[in-house]
Amino acid sequence: MVLKALSWVSAVSMLLLAGWTVPAQAELDSATAALLQKSISGEHRSDENRARDVYRKPYEVLEFVGLRSDMTVVEIWPGAGWYTEILAPVLKDRGKFYAAQYSPNGPYGYQRRGLGAYLTRLGTHPDLYGSVIVTELDLPYSLRMAPAASADLVLTFRNVHNLVMDLYDKGAHAGLAFQATYDVLKPGGVLGIVDHQWDDVANEDPLAANGYISKERTIAMAQAAGFELVAEASILRNPQDSKDYEAGVWTLPPSLALGEKDRARYLAIGESDRFLLKFVKPLGD
């Protein structure tokens, strides 16, 4: 997988130098746009979560990946459910929403805490979240996030860097995660990825211990599974993110891992510099 990744990085670099461009996203259909606006502004969302919209730009991101209210959507490792509280109300009547969560027997405390908070959220608003189907992505054991070739759209937010960390055997299972994602999508289905962007593939940490991963490396892993990159967007870029913090990306909000130390400085920077990529599973596969 590493050799494939390196060759693809070279290919991407050549395409970018040649002035390669990718298509712009289509506008949301009117029904989806109305539902999405209603969900984003809904009273079910906390003030704390709303405050992050300025950095995460959920409307623009979901427009970019081509969300429709009648889709079957899978969100990989949704954590406590920041995006679920936006997506589930949009999809509950005409679509289907799978949450590929951590295993309840996961080895890390953050996984169990995240799963517990997520299930609590679903139970708090059954009118909005009662149709969410909770499945499991537990590498390398459980890979069935949804029925094979059933999803129109798979989304994962700030999770790809985890795949190459010590958490998951230093990247040994990253290929499995991308292959499972490929298998769950219909031909022509879309994979949308957001993650903390490291700018130079030549000097990035191979274990992503600082929480950042290069766009090129992410593209390489997706390509190795059979995906085609069709678009990328700069709407989540943050040039104020210097990426040289004592506690890695978690120094920045919302984690603020250093507590009160230089808190005002990190709040002023805001959330991390991020890439947004859109891939497609080729027709005929």
Steps between C-alpha positions, in 0.01 A plus 500: 500500500788739576655447156166570334459809711840639407443447129161669520647796690741549211214482251293752695795738519547482123132570437499799733811642335329459164212718615256215557158617611201313636129558447298732724221355708137515395254713695268327745149426379241729657348237731839396640614861535191591703534196726871562551450865590226403744717234661805725535290770667291253704447537873623143553855626446691637797652848502838334534451301181358795310810701590708257295304558178725794413794259473327185380263660246255208495270641233786562257666165573182299447420696186850423372464124544155504338270407786136424412224437750409169330850350525632210701786657696767342721697709748818328616595543866264789573636545853246671723290597196578857393417425137233242583283767660501679163477200267244282678211752486566559129492127419237367740197517269629417152851365552689260724782575740756253632740596779807274483604542862775369723462160659363502857798276573751743349840506672517879539309710749414771247320239289275387782435858613417605145267207444324562832451870426374412153240251620387748765451762227290261293282419799450865592322587174335183364285716273815610317731204548266204534576375150882513535645151448806451721753254359866435577839554342746321726831449322601240402212285629167654403477676164128484415393862532190449282386248238740463209448742210214673682634849578484808281733699723760418767637778718787507746609808690852524648548125522748400230800613707387252768540214254877546479563559871616254765130466584453276196829316478689779321286496189485124455121510476456822303455308177225293657312815600513644150408167343202463733392849403535418131295182541211671679453759224292455188683543169507876449474557876698775670753501783553835673803549726597785731821494702766718659738593218875455513649697214819315406482126436881486517517586869169382646501268797433148363301422817314835500573539870431875468155431352580631151515304175584612149241525229730305269527209739124488544447503124751217467315278745164566335646438155650171614148383589368594154356847561536785253553856624243725333517825698666681786412822679685760704205619709641347820851640466634705791830678423535603865561138600880472538489124576791512745325466835613329816196271509451467124174595333316442829662822628243688293129523572282320570741274694726775644726227637725747685212634705552862599853521361492752211127433472420839345763445232357163397143624507605781266651247258180296499462141386762329287593542136309227314465346156172390345512227237231337288555155352277276292474123462519447123193385313515136405677390820 
